[in-house]
Amino acid sequence: MPMTRPMTRDELAGLIPHAGTMCLLDGVLAWDRSRIRCIARSHRAPDNPLRHAGRLAALCGVEYASQAMAVHGGLTSGGERPPAGYLASLRDLACHVARLDDIAEDLIIEAENLTGEGSRMIYGFSVTAGGRELLSGRAAVVIDAGGTDRGVA
């Protein structure tokens, strides 16, 4: 996967509607027209806003993947924040662990645009750590044609 240069958390935060601790990704490692690879450390943070009763369920990996997809959308559209995107469906979702907060290694989030352009896309995604797959699946994403900035990436 070609890489123009790694992106920092501050740079990628401008491409998604999430702010503060809700911006879960720490950087972009590589990307091209169809794929992106991101890194995250926030799964270990006690103040992670997705934690419930002190734990971060593996299903929260879907939000990490969603943010990677949103960043990819911004990068492939010239570095501008894309309109809000919504997860229309998830398919073939597989969780191989129960929790993310007890994973010592950094998370690597990969997403690939499998099909679609314009306002509807299907991405395949995976979340791994230390070479082990933690979560994977496919997501249908619909981009808000109205261009509002209020939704989930």
C-alpha positions in Angstrom: 0.0 0.0 0.0 1.6 3.3 -1.0 2.0 5.9 1.6 2.4 9.6 1.1 3.5 10.0 4.7 2.1 8.9 8.1 -0.6 11.2 9.6 -0.8 12.2 13.2 -3.9 12.2 15.4 -4.4 15.9 15.0 -4.2 15.7 11.2 -6.7 12.9 10.9 -9.1 14.5 13.4 -9.8 17.2 10.8 -11.3 14.5 8.6 -13.9 13.1 11.0 -16.7 14.7 13.0 -15.5 13.3 16.3 -13.5 15.4 18.7 -11.6 14.9 22.0 -11.5 11.4 23.3 -14.2 10.3 20.8 -11.5 10.6 18.1 -10.3 7.0 18.7 -7.5 6.8 16.1 -3.9 7.9 16.8 -2.6 7.9 13.3 -2.7 6.8 9.7 0.1 4.4 8.8 -0.6 4.0 5.1 -3.4 4.5 2.5 -4.1 4.4 -1.2 -7.3 4.9 -3.3 -8.9 1.7 -2.0 -7.4 1.0 1.5 -6.3 2.5 4.7 -4.2 1.3 7.7 -4.6 3.1 11.0 -3.2 2.7 14.5 -4.9 3.3 17.8 -3.9 3.2 21.4 -7.1 4.6 22.9 -8.5 1.1 23.7 -6.2 1.1 26.8 -7.3 4.6 28.0 -9.4 4.6 31.2 -11.4 7.6 29.8 -12.3 5.9 26.5 -15.9 7.1 26.0 -17.0 3.7 24.7 -16.1 1.9 27.9 -18.9 0.5 29.9 -18.4 -0.6 33.5 -14.6 -0.1 33.0 -14.5 -2.4 30.0 -14.3 -1.9 26.2 -16.3 -4.6 24.4 -14.8 -6.0 21.2 -17.8 -4.8 19.3 -16.5 -1.2 19.8 -13.9 -2.2 17.2 -16.6 -1.4 14.7 -16.4 2.3 15.7 -12.6 2.2 15.2 -13.2 0.8 11.7 -15.9 3.4 11.0 -13.5 6.2 11.9 -10.8 4.6 9.6 -13.4 4.5 6.8 -14.3 8.2 7.4 -10.6 9.2 7.3 -10.2 7.2 4.1 -13.1 9.0 2.6 -11.6 12.4 3.4 -8.1 11.4 2.1 -9.5 10.1 -1.2 -11.6 13.2 -1.7 -8.6 15.5 -1.6 -8.1 16.0 2.2 -11.5 17.6 2.9 -13.8 16.4 5.7 -16.4 14.2 3.9 -20.2 14.6 4.5 -21.4 12.4 7.5 -21.6 8.7 6.8 -23.9 6.2 8.4 -23.4 2.5 8.8 -26.4 1.0 7.0 -25.5 -2.6 7.7 -22.8 -4.9 9.0 -22.2 -8.3 7.5 -19.9 -11.3 8.4 -19.0 -9.6 11.7 -16.6 -11.9 13.6 -15.3 -11.1 17.1 -12.4 -13.3 18.1 -12.0 -11.7 21.6 -14.5 -10.4 24.1 -12.7 -7.2 25.0 -10.3 -4.6 23.6 -9.2 -2.9 26.8 -7.1 -5.8 27.9 -5.1 -5.9 24.6 -1.6 -4.7 25.4 -0.5 -4.1 21.9 -1.6 -1.1 19.7 -4.6 -1.8 17.5 -4.1 -1.8 13.7 -7.3 -1.0 11.9 -7.5 -1.8 8.2 -10.4 -0.9 5.9 -10.7 -1.6 2.1 -13.3 -0.1 -0.2 -14.6 -3.2 -1.9 -17.3 -1.6 -4.1 -19.2 1.5 -4.6 -18.6 5.2 -5.1 -20.6 8.3 -4.6 -23.0 8.0 -1.7 -22.9 4.2 -1.1 -19.9 2.0 -0.4 -19.0 -1.4 1.0 -15.9 -1.7 3.1 -14.2 -4.8 4.4 -12.4 -4.1 7.7 -10.3 -5.8 10.4 -8.9 -4.9 13.7 -5.7 -6.7 14.7 -3.1 -6.4 17.5 0.2 -8.2 17.7 -0.5 -10.0 14.5 -3.8 -11.5 15.8 -7.2 -10.7 14.3 -9.5 -9.4 16.9 -12.5 -8.3 14.8 -13.5 -8.4 11.1 -16.4 -7.8 8.9 -18.0 -5.8 6.1 -19.9 -2.5 6.4 -22.3 -0.8 4.0 -21.8 2.9 4.4 -24.3 5.6 3.1 -23.0 9.2 2.8 -25.5 11.9 3.8 -26.4 13.6 0.6 -27.4 16.7 2.6 -23.9 17.1 3.8 -24.7 17.5 7.5 -22.0 17.0 10.0 -24.0 15.2 12.7 -23.7 11.5 12.2 -21.5 8.6 12.9 -18.6 8.1 10.5 
